[in-house]
Amino acid sequence: MSSRSGYLPNIAQNFGYYKNLAINCLQRKDYDGARSALMNLNTSLGNDYLVNISTEQYEKAIKTQLMYQCSNCFQTEKKIINEGEDDEYVKEIQVPSEIPDKDVEVFDMILPLIASVVQNAKTQRVWFCPKCKYENHMATTAKIMAERQKPYYLKVVPDSPVSKRGLDRDFPFKFGQWFYNFLEEITAQEVLYRKEYVSQHGEDMPTFKDLGDKPNA
């Protein structure tokens, strides 16, 4: 992050103005105005903190991923013990390594004669763990779906819903979902901006708020 202390008044004023404008437009059901204000709000922090708008990128980002568990090696995870209690603490535990399906290559391995007779098959599907090179059998491999822990931010949102001029009764609801998802993503980038500012300058930046009727160009 480059030094931007000279730009902070402009950034704070623009951010506060467009955020308030976006929410006010949504409350008035001025969807075009709300969309336009969010677009301007998105650019207030500069290109480094820009939230991308792409349905294709968004769908790729939220896609649930299949994970294969290796039966030979392990990975360390942090688990909260006695969550919510006075004696709550974090403990590191060992769990089977989870390998994304995109990193798994499955092979048909020819079985020895005796094994082929017992299993009534000439081949067996296997995969080799990329971490420990262990040969795992697909038939006995545990498979799980990776879930994201919330809150999480992707720095990308889908394209804005488009009204079908009265034919889409669900449009206000769909737009509202898109609006607040976009606003949360932008706010997450604001938090990141402020953290990096503190890291660089040793003090917090001015609080973002509405500083006037017009953005300071």
WOQUI-V562437 format. One record per backbone hydrogen bond with DSSP energy under -1.0 kcal/mol. NH is the residue of the N-H (numbers start at 0). CO is the residue of the C=O. E is the energy in kcal/mol with one decimal. If there is no record, write none. Layout:
nh;co;e
NH;CO;E
NH;CO;E
This chain:
nh;co;e
6;3;-1.8
10;6;-2.6
11;7;-3.2
12;8;-2.3
13;9;-2.9
14;10;-2.9
15;11;-2.3
16;12;-2.4
17;13;-2.6
18;14;-2.1
19;15;-2.1
20;16;-2.4
21;17;-2.5
22;18;-2.0
23;19;-2.5
24;20;-2.6
25;21;-2.1
26;22;-2.3
27;23;-1.5
28;25;-1.4
29;24;-3.0
30;28;-1.3
33;29;-2.4
34;30;-2.5
35;31;-2.4
36;32;-2.5
37;33;-2.1
38;34;-2.1
39;35;-2.0
40;36;-2.6
41;37;-2.5
43;40;-1.2
45;42;-1.1
48;45;-1.4
49;46;-1.3
51;154;-2.1
53;156;-2.6
57;53;-2.4
58;54;-2.5
59;55;-1.7
60;56;-2.0
61;57;-2.0
66;143;-3.4
67;98;-3.0
68;141;-2.5
69;96;-2.3
74;94;-3.0
76;92;-2.6
78;90;-3.0
80;88;-3.5
84;81;-2.3
87;84;-1.4
88;80;-1.8
90;78;-2.9
92;76;-3.1
94;74;-2.6
96;72;-1.9
98;67;-3.3
100;65;-2.5
102;99;-2.1
103;100;-1.4
106;125;-3.2
108;123;-2.9
110;121;-2.8
115;111;-2.6
116;112;-1.9
117;113;-2.4
118;114;-2.6
120;115;-1.6
123;108;-2.2
125;106;-2.6
126;135;-2.4
128;133;-2.3
132;128;-2.4
135;126;-3.2
137;124;-2.3
139;136;-1.1
143;66;-2.4
145;64;-3.1
156;51;-2.5
170;167;-1.4
173;169;-2.7
174;170;-3.2
175;171;-2.2
176;172;-2.2
177;173;-2.2
178;174;-3.2
179;175;-2.4
180;176;-2.0
181;177;-2.5
182;178;-2.6
183;179;-2.3
184;180;-2.0
185;181;-2.4
186;182;-2.5
187;183;-2.1
188;184;-1.5
189;185;-1.8
190;186;-2.3
191;187;-2.0
192;188;-2.5
193;189;-2.4
194;190;-2.4
195;191;-2.4
196;192;-2.0
197;193;-2.5
198;194;-2.2
199;195;-1.7
200;196;-3.0
201;197;-2.8
